[in-house]
Every structure is written in C-alpha cells, then in structure tokens.
C-alpha cells in the first residue's frame, strides 16, 4: 500500500512538473523576468472579464517575440492580456504589443502583457458567437432596471461577476454570499431537478441522456469554470449511476470528480475557487445532511435545511478563506438562510430571460421583473447584515461564532443548552464589536485603523479631526471611530472609489457627524461613485472634488491638510483610479503623508514636491509598485501599512526593503496602530520591519 501511494505521488508530481515546464518555457520565463516589450499573435482562449476601461483575458500564443528574438511557444503556453477590446470573442485572433510582467504564483498564464496596441480579426467560435449574442441581448434588456438587477441577474444566472457593483460585491463577500455569483452545483441541481421532474426516473437512460445534454448546454453557456467543472464531474458520476440503475455515494462522487478534474488539468488545483467549491460541497455532504435531519425533528424540514446547509458550508470553507482574507461575519448563516428562498426562482428566471433575450425580448423583459425582485432582496440582506455588529470580525471569531451556532443546533432538543450557546454567541459579537481599538488612549495623534485589506486612518491636526478613507464594507472603520472617541469628523478624505476605501462610509456616517468630504476627480468605477453619492446625499452632504494644491485650514488658521495629488485634469476610467487617488500631507509635528493607492508612476510625478515626513502611510497596502525617489524624499521614521490577508503579495518584500530605515508597522501583524508623538502602541512589541 505504501509503495502504491508513493508511486501515485511520483506520477502526480511528474505530471504537474511536465505541465509547469510546458506552460512556461525557459525563454518565456526569461522575458517575463526582464519585463521588456513583446509582440504576440495569439488566439483568444476564454471569455473576457472587464478590467478598468478595457477587458482582460487569457490567450493562446501562436507567435511571440521580444525585440528581434522569437520566444518558444507551444500548445500549453497561455498569456494573460490586459487592455483588450471588450468585443473580442473566444477563437478570434489577437495581435498585440506591450510590456510583459509576471503574474501571481499559481496562475495558469506564464505572464501578463499590458497591451498598448491591439488588433482583433477572424471569426469567433460558434459557442462564442451564441453566448456573445445572449450576453449583449440580456445587457440591453437589463438597461433601466436597478443596479442590483444589472449586476446580480447575469451574476447568479450566468456567473458574470464583473458586472456587480463593488460595494455590493464586498458586502456579499463579508456575509458569505459570493457563491451566488459563481455557477456551481446549485445550478446543476436546479437544472437536473427540472429535467427529471419532466421526464421522470422510470426511463432511466432517457433521463440520464437528457440530463447530460442539459448540463453540457449549461457549460457551453457559462464557460468551463472550476466550480462548474466540479459540479459537472459529480453529475456525470451520478448520471452514470442513474443510467445503470445503481446507487451512488456522495463522498465517492465528490472524490472521483475532484481527482478526475485535477488529473486532467492540474492548474485547477491552484485556484482558491476550486478549493472553496470542493470544500463547501464536502461540508454539506458530511455535516449538512445529518445536521438537517437532526434539526428536522424540531422544525420544518425546509427550515432545517436552510439553516444546516450554509452553516456546514461556512465551517468547511473558513480555513480556506483564512488564506486570503482576514474578515468574516457572524451573520453568514442567517444571510444564506434569508436569501435561500429566492435563489432558485432567480436562477430559473435569469436563465430563461437570458435564453429568451436575443429572440423574444418582450418575454425576457417580463421574466426580469420577478428576477429583479429577487435581486432586491439579496441586495437588502447583504447590505444590511454587512453593517450589523458582528460583521467585519476576525476569521477566528467567525469560526467561534459558527461553532456556537452549531452547538445550539446540536442542542436543539435541550433548550437550556441551546440558549447557553446562543448567549455565548451574543457575548462574542458584543466583545468583537467593541474590541477594535478598545485600548486607544485619549491623547492619540494618529490612529491607523485595522480594517483588514483596506484603508482608514484618523489624525488630529490644528484642532481638526481628519479621516482618510473608510475601509471596506462592514463595521471595522466605524468601530475604530467609536473606539477613538470620535463623535465629529471635520474632514473625510476619500482617496478614490474602490470599495476597500469607501465601503465603510455608511458606518462612519452613523458613528460620527461628518462636516466635509473630499473626493478625487476620478471617482470611477462609476457605479461605486454613484453608490457613494447616494449615501452622502441621504445625509445632506455634497462631496467636494479636490486636486493638487487644495488646503484646509485648522481652527488656529494654520494649514492642517494639503493635497499633493492628483492634478485637476486627472484622466477618467477605472484603470486610472489608483493612479489618480488622493495623496495628502497632514501638518502634525514632523508631518504625516497618506498616499492612497498610488502606483510608482504617479508617485514619481509629485515626488519632487514631497518634503520629509515623520510618519507615512505607505501606498497601496504595501504593494511592490513603489517609487524609490518618493521614499528617499519622504524619509519617514515611522511607516504604517494598512493591509489584511490577501492573495496579492501585500506587503511586498520590495516595499519592506525600500522603507527599511523606518520603524514599520502593518495592521495585519499589529492590529490598530496608535501614534502619540514618538511613541507607537499596538499589539506588536516592536516594529515588524
């Protein structure tokens, strides 16, 4: 047995190594490392996703050159190309030139090409033409519907997550609802239930054949995403058993499906989505079913399933989520239970509307009415619960909350024990709601709030209380404001409109009176800017667009804060949002620089105007894209990095080296960081860098 296992592992490693070498030949790896310009002729290999003002997608190179040198490309090489025209379809030929850069480890693509010029020609595949027509027609029919419908209908029905407003997506992520916008086993189950409901199980082979054909059509429509292929592989095992008239075991089916997918495409195993999909399914099979049966002895079976299934999935996924996010919610089970009744109607209505849109527009519009009612409910649940105390808590606290809920469910026949478990849950939520920055002293000068993978900093200067950014959706930023004893914010600076910087605005507005709000000339993506305007307008606040040179004076008449960037003619577009985010200098003793999400290219453009600052909030969560010139000019003695668990490599080794002369603290390691003069207090006993 041991030798067999070793042999299997050896074969697995050999296959994986062969795939790795074929996917990134030596010449391509050298070109990626050098970061020069390349030209390529390629075939578009997948559906594109919106990225800024353009689109991005994976291509299969046929020819690739760096300078005069041709690079070796074979059938296994893939490249990720940015700034592609969004009307490009799978199967079309792409000619592009641009700079090549590395991609995150574990990606299928050997590198990323940031295209400056592109040309598309040729005919797309038949599948791409049909799907493109459906997508375009559905988008046209959704015009005039609310934003939640425009994002969630294609998201839930077709897995098109790029159309969802970032604040809503972040709120859904916080309360564990993002699985709704990934086509997975739920879609396959609904489809099979419809087919079997019409055909019946008596004609086993006919039912299996029609079910298999329906699943193939679904894959053609939504694309071969990891969660889809896992569900398809499982359904193949189940349908084979149905055709043969045999029973099947769910765990065996899941194991067979997982092994088959990874064996056919080892790159699947590098994606968090595949881990989450398989993990959630395993949790539902092993824990969800028995727990639902247990609860059904004291409540209606449908309610038992609505509570047990999301809890089992959440418990099994939390260890995986902890690898790339550090915030969760105690309300994930409740959120999933509340939206469960509308998921199937939304999926059916959305799919039917999508299929009808190109040929029967009136029917599609009619179907979108009930679908939009369902999306309104999902939007309301996600937005509301993401702002409740207990959202934005640590993963450890989320796991403890899930265990408390599980204990209450297991003790459903013992009311006292169940109430005890729920009381412990309430105590945990109360403790977490007051723990963020609970030890902040009254005489603080700077409070770098721990908001996870986002940004939010409080500072006092010349009699004013200033806040720069409000963190992601959830209560982390508002809890920090309350813990700092702030009841009034004179100036709220929102550096740009990405959700990890503006998502917490509603909570901050609840926690404190806000006098003035500054925003960048570039508040793209537009849907985020509109979302922010809506929340500010509700409070009677009109944001002021500011640019380089704008100042706000303190109560003593001295300059308290000054804008260093951007310029008034900042270019629009989501692709420019980081580069046009606001950078400010706050005039405390020694000075404070807050850089937003500036990349090196824009940092360099105003670096010459930067004076030394005692404290600096490093740009873009400590990414590698930093200007060495700005770091030299600023020369901070204290460097703060607002960062959480993430899959981007933040904080980067390059940034840590660049700011090595400073005492460097990160919120991921140190939690909320308080600066009083030269004294820094946090849960870190010493700087991390």
Secondary structure, 3 states (H helix, E strand, C coil): CHHHHHHHHHHHHHHHHHHHHHHCCHHHHHHHHHCCEEEEEEEECCCCEEECCEEEEEEEEEEEEECCEECCCCCCCCEEEEEECCCCCCCCEEEEEEEEECCCCCCCCCCEEEEEEEEEECCCCHHHHHHHHHHHHHHHHHCCCCHHHHHHHHHHHHCCHHHCCHHHHHHHHHCCCHHHHCCCHHHHHHHHHHHHHHHCCCCHHHHHHHHHHHHHHHHHHHCCCHHHHHHHHHHHHHHHHHHHCCCCCHHHHHHHHHHHHHHHCHHHHHCHHHHHHHHHHHHHHHHHHHHHHHHCCCCCHHHHHHHHHHHHHHHHHHHHHCCCCCEEECCHHHHHHHHHHHHHHHHHHHHHHHHHHCCCHHHHHHHHHHHHHHHHHHHHHHHHHHCCCCEEEEHHHHHHHHHHHHHHHHCCCCHHHHHHHHHHHHHHHHHHHHHCCCCCCCCCCEEECCCCCCCCEEEEECCEEEEECCCCCCCHHHHHHHHCCCCEEEEEEECCCCHHHHCCHHHHHHHCEEEEEEECCCCCCHHHHHHHHHHHHHCCCCCEECCCCCEEECCCCCEEEEEEECCCCCCCCHHHCCCCCCEEEECCCCCEEECCCCCHHHHHHHHHHCCCCCEEECHHHHCCCCCHHHHHHHCCCEEEECCCCCCCCCCCHHHHHHCCCCEEEEHHHHCCEEEECCEEECCCCCCCC
